[in-house]
Amino acid sequence: MDQATVNIKTPARISRKKLIAVSVVLSVIMAILILSVLVEMEAPPKKEVLYSEGLRHALIIYHPTWKYHFQEDLTFAFARGLNSSGWAVDRITTSSKHLVDFQKYDLYVFGTNTYYWNPDRPTKEFLSEIDLGQKPAVGLVSGPGYTERSEVITKELIGKANPSFVAIHGFSLLRPNKQSLIPDTNRPYAIYQAFQLGQVVGKEILKTPSSLRPQVAPN
């Protein structure tokens, strides 16, 4: 009598190349997740008196740029422009509201980075918790390239914080190069733009004192 035979299939072995490919993909995903946490992490509290003398007093609130320090340079250049137009300027990180008398300032400047086409999380959280008391505000939106969507969102968030008006300007760290696939750095020009913008904004607001005062609705 013939005996029944049972065929047992051994599991197919995963090739070495597939294992390497899977490992690389997982490593990239982990790196992206870790980077996302790092760049969105709240910076330590810090207050700086950049310029102590001026006709009016501005406060810059910013989230430091991880690695490239782009926002630090942009906001400092903007502060230099403001000071040359007659403004005293303080600067704090988004975790430092408790270090200042927030309502005493005449102008608020928000420096935010663009991550995944959005303003950074610390800036969004800061703006959700404040009232600007019908005083003017400026948003300095930075990113490696495209910042338009982040600019729109930043303007909406500042608009919900009760400003008298909002001005938004985007700054790109890189710019396209027609002769090469590698983009050129736009950093020096962007910093110069920030300085010029600070001068213009400072002068224009001082020309219109009503923009510095809370607007009281008529009875």
GIGI-V620518 format. One record per residue. PHI is phi as a letter, one per 20 degrees, with the letter a starting at -180 (999 if undefined). PSI is psi in whole degrees, -180 to 180 (999 if undefined). D_FIRST is the distance of its C-alpha to the first C-alpha in whole Angstrom. Layout:
phi:PHI psi:PSI d_first:D_FIRST
phi:PHI psi:PSI d_first:D_FIRST
This chain:
phi:999 psi:128 d_first:0
phi:f psi:139 d_first:4
phi:e psi:139 d_first:6
phi:f psi:138 d_first:10
phi:d psi:139 d_first:12
phi:d psi:122 d_first:16
phi:e psi:118 d_first:19
phi:d psi:117 d_first:22
phi:e psi:128 d_first:25
phi:f psi:142 d_first:28
phi:g psi:141 d_first:31
phi:f psi:135 d_first:34
phi:f psi:135 d_first:36
phi:f psi:129 d_first:40
phi:f psi:156 d_first:42
phi:f psi:-38 d_first:45
phi:f psi:-40 d_first:47
phi:f psi:-40 d_first:46
phi:f psi:-42 d_first:47
phi:f psi:-43 d_first:50
phi:f psi:-44 d_first:51
phi:f psi:-41 d_first:50
phi:f psi:-41 d_first:52
phi:f psi:-45 d_first:55
phi:f psi:-46 d_first:55
phi:f psi:-38 d_first:55
phi:f psi:-41 d_first:57
phi:f psi:-44 d_first:60
phi:f psi:-44 d_first:59
phi:f psi:-41 d_first:60
phi:f psi:-41 d_first:63
phi:f psi:-43 d_first:64
phi:f psi:-44 d_first:64
phi:f psi:-43 d_first:66
phi:f psi:-40 d_first:68
phi:f psi:-40 d_first:69
phi:f psi:-43 d_first:69
phi:f psi:-48 d_first:72
phi:f psi:-25 d_first:74
phi:e psi:-2 d_first:74
phi:f psi:138 d_first:75
phi:f psi:133 d_first:78
phi:f psi:156 d_first:81
phi:f psi:151 d_first:83
phi:g psi:136 d_first:86
phi:b psi:131 d_first:89
phi:c psi:136 d_first:93
phi:c psi:135 d_first:95
phi:e psi:98 d_first:99
phi:f psi:-42 d_first:99
phi:b psi:120 d_first:102
phi:e psi:-15 d_first:104
phi:d psi:139 d_first:107
phi:r psi:165 d_first:108
phi:f psi:-33 d_first:109
phi:c psi:168 d_first:106
phi:c psi:123 d_first:103
phi:d psi:149 d_first:99
phi:c psi:126 d_first:96
phi:d psi:128 d_first:93
phi:d psi:124 d_first:89
phi:b psi:157 d_first:86
phi:d psi:117 d_first:83
phi:g psi:141 d_first:83
phi:f psi:127 d_first:81
phi:f psi:128 d_first:78
phi:m psi:-55 d_first:78
phi:e psi:-16 d_first:81
phi:l psi:33 d_first:83
phi:f psi:-45 d_first:84
phi:f psi:-37 d_first:85
phi:g psi:-45 d_first:88
phi:f psi:-39 d_first:89
phi:f psi:-48 d_first:90
phi:f psi:-34 d_first:91
phi:f psi:-41 d_first:94
phi:f psi:-41 d_first:95
phi:f psi:-40 d_first:95
phi:f psi:-40 d_first:97
phi:f psi:-41 d_first:99
phi:f psi:-43 d_first:100
phi:f psi:-46 d_first:101
phi:f psi:-38 d_first:103
phi:f psi:-16 d_first:105
phi:d psi:8 d_first:106
phi:o psi:24 d_first:107
phi:d psi:142 d_first:104
phi:e psi:145 d_first:103
phi:c psi:128 d_first:100
phi:d psi:156 d_first:97
phi:c psi:134 d_first:93
phi:c psi:157 d_first:91
phi:e psi:166 d_first:87
phi:f psi:-13 d_first:85
phi:e psi:11 d_first:85
phi:d psi:19 d_first:88
phi:g psi:-32 d_first:90
phi:f psi:-11 d_first:91
phi:e psi:-5 d_first:93
phi:c psi:160 d_first:96
phi:e psi:91 d_first:98
phi:g psi:-38 d_first:96
phi:f psi:-7 d_first:98
phi:f psi:-12 d_first:101
phi:e psi:156 d_first:100
phi:d psi:-13 d_first:101
phi:b psi:139 d_first:98
phi:c psi:132 d_first:95
phi:c psi:126 d_first:92
phi:d psi:119 d_first:89
phi:d psi:114 d_first:87
phi:c psi:147 d_first:83
phi:e psi:154 d_first:80
phi:e psi:118 d_first:78
phi:c psi:123 d_first:74
phi:l psi:45 d_first:71
phi:m psi:20 d_first:74
phi:c psi:154 d_first:76
phi:f psi:154 d_first:79
phi:f psi:154 d_first:77
phi:f psi:-44 d_first:76
phi:g psi:-37 d_first:79
phi:f psi:-43 d_first:82
phi:f psi:-43 d_first:80
phi:f psi:-40 d_first:80
phi:f psi:-47 d_first:84
phi:f psi:-26 d_first:85
phi:f psi:-10 d_first:84
phi:d psi:8 d_first:86
phi:c psi:163 d_first:89
phi:c psi:119 d_first:92
phi:e psi:-2 d_first:94
phi:m psi:37 d_first:97
phi:l psi:41 d_first:98
phi:d psi:156 d_first:99
phi:f psi:152 d_first:97
phi:b psi:148 d_first:94
phi:c psi:140 d_first:93
phi:d psi:126 d_first:89
phi:d psi:104 d_first:88
phi:d psi:118 d_first:84
phi:d psi:158 d_first:83
phi:a psi:168 d_first:80
phi:f psi:-24 d_first:78
phi:b psi:-98 d_first:79
phi:f psi:123 d_first:78
phi:c psi:0 d_first:80
phi:g psi:-45 d_first:81
phi:f psi:-41 d_first:79
phi:f psi:-36 d_first:79
phi:f psi:-44 d_first:83
phi:f psi:-46 d_first:83
phi:f psi:-42 d_first:81
phi:f psi:-43 d_first:83
phi:f psi:-41 d_first:86
phi:f psi:-43 d_first:85
phi:f psi:-43 d_first:84
phi:f psi:-39 d_first:88
phi:g psi:-29 d_first:89
phi:f psi:-10 d_first:88
phi:e psi:14 d_first:90
phi:m psi:53 d_first:93
phi:e psi:166 d_first:95
phi:f psi:-35 d_first:98
phi:b psi:164 d_first:96
phi:c psi:133 d_first:93
phi:c psi:133 d_first:93
phi:c psi:139 d_first:90
phi:b psi:135 d_first:89
phi:d psi:147 d_first:86
phi:c psi:125 d_first:86
phi:d psi:135 d_first:83
phi:f psi:-31 d_first:82
phi:c psi:157 d_first:81
phi:c psi:150 d_first:82
phi:f psi:149 d_first:80
phi:c psi:115 d_first:81
phi:f psi:-26 d_first:81
phi:e psi:-6 d_first:81
phi:b psi:153 d_first:78
phi:f psi:-17 d_first:75
phi:e psi:121 d_first:76
phi:f psi:155 d_first:79
phi:e psi:157 d_first:82
phi:f psi:138 d_first:83
phi:d psi:7 d_first:86
phi:g psi:-53 d_first:87
phi:g psi:-41 d_first:90
phi:f psi:-40 d_first:91
phi:f psi:-41 d_first:89
phi:f psi:-40 d_first:91
phi:f psi:-40 d_first:95
phi:g psi:-42 d_first:94
phi:f psi:-41 d_first:93
phi:f psi:-47 d_first:97
phi:f psi:-41 d_first:98
phi:f psi:-40 d_first:97
phi:f psi:-41 d_first:98
phi:f psi:-48 d_first:102
phi:f psi:-49 d_first:102
phi:f psi:-45 d_first:100
phi:g psi:-45 d_first:102
phi:f psi:-44 d_first:105
phi:f psi:-41 d_first:104
phi:f psi:-38 d_first:104
phi:f psi:-26 d_first:107
phi:f psi:-23 d_first:109
phi:c psi:78 d_first:107
phi:g psi:-26 d_first:108
phi:f psi:-26 d_first:107
phi:f psi:-13 d_first:103
phi:e psi:-13 d_first:104
phi:d psi:144 d_first:105
phi:g psi:139 d_first:103
phi:e psi:117 d_first:103
phi:e psi:125 d_first:105
phi:f psi:139 d_first:104
phi:f psi:149 d_first:107
phi:f psi:999 d_first:108
